[in-house]
Amino acid sequence: MALAPVTPSLSRAELRGVLEGGADGSELVGIEVETAALDPETGAAVPYAGPRGVRALLEHLVAERPGAVPQYDGTALVGVQLPEGGTVSLEHGGAVEYSSPPCSGVAELAALTDRELRGLAATAQRFGFALVPGAQYPFTAPEEVQWVPHSRTPLMRRHFERLGRPGAGGVQVMSLALSTQVSLDFTSPADLTQKVRVLAAASTPAAALFVNAPLEGGRPCGQLSRRMDYLSRCDPARTSVVPMMLREDVDVEMFIDWALNLPMIHRAAPDGGRCAAPRVPFGTLLKQGFEDGSRPRLADWRAHLSQIFSDVRLRETLELRAVDGPPFGALGAVPAFWTGLSYHPPSRAAAWELLRGVSPDAHRAALRDISCRGLAADFAGRPVREVAAELLWLSEAGLRARIAAGAEPPETVDFLIPLHEVAESGVTFAQRTLDLLHADPATFPARHIAERRIP
């Protein structure tokens, strides 16, 4: 190995520069929606290769959309950059993900996402499969996963396996879990502090409104969110609630220190794929370099930040990752909920007063309870249903303030209707799935897909 350099390859200012957020003061919103690619009759997962595989869908996009740019991992086609902005990409287990460009508001984002997803679903139908949003592949057992040939897949699997029991759910998260994630902006160090702490604190009770993964291999798994259960057993050092983010004075410097102490999992390889990184903290790599004598650059720092899977992920934006993906008809509820709570200072402040002081251990205990019981769970001594309902009303107040300011059209609050129905009835998306299953198990796969697929 090369001699350790005297100074780090990246300065503190360079590390911080990747995390500075929107300097122009804008507050945009983006979304990532992961969908299961399923046989519409049996629910079987669609493979990568073949004339009716998910690769064929990507090839069609490249051929039929002028200006679409294919994205490769080595020689494997794994994504498409869309000419209008946004991307379509494949997850480890074959999920088809749509990632939007940033939009000015929830209504604009919802309209764009609806249009793009319907177009993708129409293309998928040409190849004989359905795209179904949600929180987990419902009819696929872990041993039946149809792996996509990502070069990082074996590296990630090896990482989780080396962790032993703390990484026990990692491979299942990679292969079976689905999510709907939202990206929000921060505009200053003070704004970052206020948003990070309240979003981290709200992620746990908010998750109870969205539980939507009660099945595995087509059968009830005994939980309302198998995804949340797997996440709770998936490298706890970099997943779930980050204790530092719950602090009153959390700032970017604390986050950098925390991230520097985490090992990098994989890095760019000369062939365009990924290769394993040394199993040492990223801060050590800055000083000692990689095994080939090179030292980390900004692309490595950005890649390292992408290998953090916490409920709130900090990069150039704040990514909200805690909640299960809802059914297609409720997808707009995810950006609506987080935008109303985050982009309205009075709602944000009230939410922090509601949630401040809850310990990381209490959050973790609540998450385990929520994965099993959903809205019937407890959160730091209170019924989580009560806390989630309060957050929902604060979010609606935030959206109404944006409407009054001309930032959203009046119908934006309607995106929260599915969550109000859940909060008021206590019947979650997961329970609706179980009710449909129990009504007629023999025909359930086709009926479930017909109800939940993107039309």
N, C-alpha and C positions, 0 to 999 in steps of 0.2 A: 504494500500500500504506500502511496505517496506520503511524504512528510506532511504533518499537519500544518496548514497555513497559519500565519500569525494572526491575521484578521479574518472575520467572516466574509464569505463571498457576497453577501447581501447586507446592506446597512439597515439599521432600525428604521430609518426613514423610508427605504425602499419597501420593507415589509409592511409598514403602515400605509404606504401609498396604495396598495392593493385593496385596502379596507376603508377608504375615505368616503365612499358613498357619493351621492349626487351633489356636486358643488354648486349647481344652478338653483338649488332649492326646490326642484320639482319632486313630486311624489307620484310616481307611476306605479303600475301594478301589472304583474305577469303571472302566468300559470303554467304548470306542467301536469298533464293528465296521462297516467299510465292505464292502458286498456289491455285486457286479456284477449288474445286471439284464439277463438274457440270454434270447434265444429258446432253448428247451430242445433243439431239434433242430440248429440251425445255429450257435448261439453268438453270433449277431448282437446288438449292443447295442440295448436298448429305447429308443425316443425319449422325450422329455419329454411331448409333447402327444399327443392322440388318445385314442380309447376304450380302447386297450390300452397306454398310456404310463405312465410312472412318476408323472405328475401324477394320473392316475386312481386310483392306489393311495392317494395322500395324500387325495384327495377322499373316497374310501371310508372311510378312517380317521376323518375329520372327521364324516362322516354316521353312521357305525355305532358309534362309541365315545363314549358320553355323557361330556361334560366335556373332550373333546379340543379343543385350541385351534389353529386354523390359524396358520401363520407365513408372512408375505409379504415378498418383496423387491420394493418398488414394488407392482405389481399381480400379480406372479407368485407362485403358491403354491409354496413351496420347503421347507416343513417342517410338522410337527405336534407340539405339546406334548402328551404323553400324560397322561391323568388320574391315572395311578398314579405319575407321575414319569418322567423320561427324555424323549427326543425321537426322532422319526424325521425325517431331513432328507435333502436331495439335494446331492450334490457336483457340481462343475462339469461332469463328463463323464457324469452320470446315475447314478452310484453311489448306492445307498440305504444310509444310515448310521443305525444304532441307537446312541444314546448313553444309557447307564444313569444312574440316580441313584446316589449313593454308597451302598455296602453295607458291612456290618460285617466281612465276610470273603469269602474266595474262593469258598467253597461256596455261600453265599447269592447272591453275584453271578452265579455260573455258572448256578444254577437260574433266576434271574430272566431272564438273557440268553437261555438256551435257550428258555424259555417265550415271550418276546417275539419272538425271531427265528422260531420255528416259526409263531407267529401271523401275522407279516408274510409269511412264505413261503406260507402258505395263502391269504392275500389276493392275493399276486402270482399264484399259480396260477389264481385266478379270472379274472385278466386275461390269462392265457396265457403268462406268463413265469416264469423261475426266478431265485432269488436265490442267488448263489454267492460265499461269502467267499474271500479269497485276498490276493494282493499286486498283481495287475494284471489288467485286462481281457485275457483270453487270446486272443480271436479278433478283436479290433478293431485295425486299423491306425490310425496317428495321423490320417490324412486321413478316416477314417470315424467320427470321434467325434460323438456325439449331444449337443451342448452344451445345458445347462440355462440358461434366461434369467436368470441372476444378474447384477445390475448390476456386481458386482465382477469378473466374468469378463474383460471386455475390458480392465479396468484392470490386472489381474494379468498378462494376456498381454502388454500393452504394457510392463509393468515388466520382465519377463524378456527380451523382445526388445531393449529398450534396453541391457541388460547385455552384449549380444553373446555371445561365446563362453562367458563364465562363467555365463550364464543359459540355455545351449542346451537343457538338459533340463527347464526349468521348465514349459513348456506341456504336455509329456507327463506330468509328475507331476500337474499339475492335472487332466488329462483321463483318464488311463489307470490311474494308480496307485491301489491299494487298501491299506488298512492295518488293523491291530487295535491300538489304543492303550490304555494303562492309565494311570489317574490315581491317585497315592498322596499321602498327607498328610505334612507335616513339622510338628513341634510346638514348635520353638524355634530360635533362630539356630544353636546348636551342632548340633542335629539336622539342620538344613538343610545345613550344611557337610558333615556325614558322608554324608548321602544323595546330595546332588548329585554329589560327586566320585566316589563309587563307582558310581553309576548311569551317569554319563557315561563312566567308564572301562570299565564292563562292557558298554555298548551295542554296542561293536564286536565282541568275540568272541561275544556272545550272538546277534548277527545271523546268524552262521554256522549256528546250529541251526535257523533258521527260513526259510532261502532257499526261495522258492516262486514265482518269476516267470520261468520259462524260455522263455515264448512271447510272441510279438507278431504280431498278424495271423494267428494260428493256426499259425505256424511256429516252430521253434526259433530263438531270437535269438542263440545262441552264448554265452549267459551263464546262470547259475542264478538271478540276480535282476536282471532288467531294471529293476525299480523302484530298487534300490540304485544301479545305474549312472546312471539319470536323476538321482537325488538328488545324486550326486557332481558333476553338471554343472548345478546349479540354485542360483544365487545363493549361493556359498560363504560370503559374509559372514554369512548368517543360517541356514544349514543344517548338517547333519552334526555334527561334533564342535566344540564351542565351547572354544577353548584355555583360557580362564579357568576353566571348570568342572573342569578336570583339576588345578587347583592345590590344594595341601595346605590353604591358608587361604581358599579360595573362600567368599564370603559375599554377602549380598543387596546390599550397597553396590557391590561389584564388578560385579554383574549390572546394577544400575541404570545405572552409568556406561557399561557396554557397550551397553545397550539405547538409551540417550540418543544414542549416536553413530550409530545406524542410522536411515535415512530411513523415514518412514511411507509406506505404499503407497497406502492409500485411507482415507477417512473418511466419516462419515454425511452423506447429502445430505438436503435439505429434503423430498424426495418419499418418504422412507423407504428409499431405496436407498443406493448408495455413489457417491462421486465421488473423483477423484484428489486426493491430498495433494501439497503442494509437495515437490520432490525435494531436501530438506534434512534434516539430522539432527533427530530429535524434540526434542533439547535446544534447537535453534535455534527450533523452533516455539513452545516454551514461552516464549521471550523475545520473539520477533518476531510471533507469531500467524500465522493463516492469511491467505490473500490477501483474504478478505472482511472482515478486521479483527477477527474473533473469535479467541479463543485456546483452546488445548486444555483440556479438562476431563477428569475421571476416566474418562468413557466413551471418550475418545480414547486415553488411556493404555492402557486395557484392550484396545481394538481394536489398538493398536500391538503389544502383547505377543502378540496372536493372529496377527500377521503375521510372527512368528519361527517357523521351521520346523526347529529344531535337534533332535538326537536326544533331548535332555532339554529340555522347555520348562517354564519357571518362570512360574507365575501364582499363584493361590491354592493350587494343588496342583503337584505334579511330574508332568508328562505324559511317559510313556515312548513314544517314537515311532520307534525305530531299526529294529525287527524287521519282517520281512515278515508280513503276515497269513497264518495257517495255514489248513488246511482246517477245515470246520465241526466235525468230530469232535475237533479239537485246539485249539479256541478257548480252552478253560479253561486251557491250558498257559501262555498269555501272562500273565494276572493271577497265576497260581500261581507262575510263575518269578520275577516281579518282587517279589511280596509276600514270598515266602520269603527272598529276598536282601536286601530293604530293611528289613523290619519285625523282624528278629532281629539285635540289635547284634553278637553274636559272628560271625555269618555275614557281616555287613556289614564288620566289621573285617578278617576273614580275606580277603575279596574285595579290599579295598583293599591289603592287603599283597601280594597276588598281582599287582595291576595298577598299583600306584603307580610313577611314574617313566617310564611310556611316553609319549613325546612326541606332540603333536598330529599331526606329520607321519607318525609311525609308525602312528597310528590311521588317517589318511587312506589311506596306502598299503595297509594291511590291508583297509580297506573296499573298495578297488578290486579287490584280490585275491579277497576273499570273494564279491563280486558275480559273478565269473567262475568260481571254483573251489569255493565253499562251504567245507565242512569240510576240504578238501585245501589250503586257503590257509595262509599263515604270518601270525603275529601277533608283531611285535617279536622275531623270531628264534626263535619257538617255533611248533610246529604249532597252529593255532587250535583244532583238534579237542580237543587236550589241555586247553587253557585253558578252552574252553567246557564240557567235561565236569567240570572242577573247580568251575566256577561252578554247574553244575547240581546237584552234590552239596551245595554250600553252601546253595543254595536249598532243597533237600529238607530239610536239617538245620533250616533256619529254619521251614519248614512244620511239621515234627515238633515243634519247640518250641512253636509256636502251638497245635498239637493238645494237647500235654501241659498247656498253660495253660488249655485250655477255649475258646480263641478260634476253633477250627475243628473240624469232625467228623473222625474218623479217615480217611475216604475222600478227604480233600482231596489227599493225596499222589498219588493216582491220576491227577490231572490232569497230572502230570509224565511219565507213562508214554510218551506219544508222543515226548517229547524224549529220554528215555533210549533209546528204540528208534533214533532218529536218531543219537545220539551213539555208541551201541555198534555199530551196523551201518555207519555212514558213509553210509547212503542217505538223502538229504534228501527233503523234500516235492517239491522241484523235479525230482529225478531220477525219482521215482515217476511224475510227470506225463509226463516224456519216455519212460519205459518203456511207459506206456499208449499214447502216440502211436505209437511204433515197432511195437507189437504189431499194430495195424490202423489205418493212417492214414485210411482211407476212412470209418470209422464213429467216428473219435475224438471229434469235438465232442459228439455225443450221449452217448457213454460217459463222457467227462470230466465233463459237466454232471450226469449221473445219479449219478456217484460223489461229486461235490463239492458239489452243491446242498444247501440247507437243506431237509430233508424236511418 
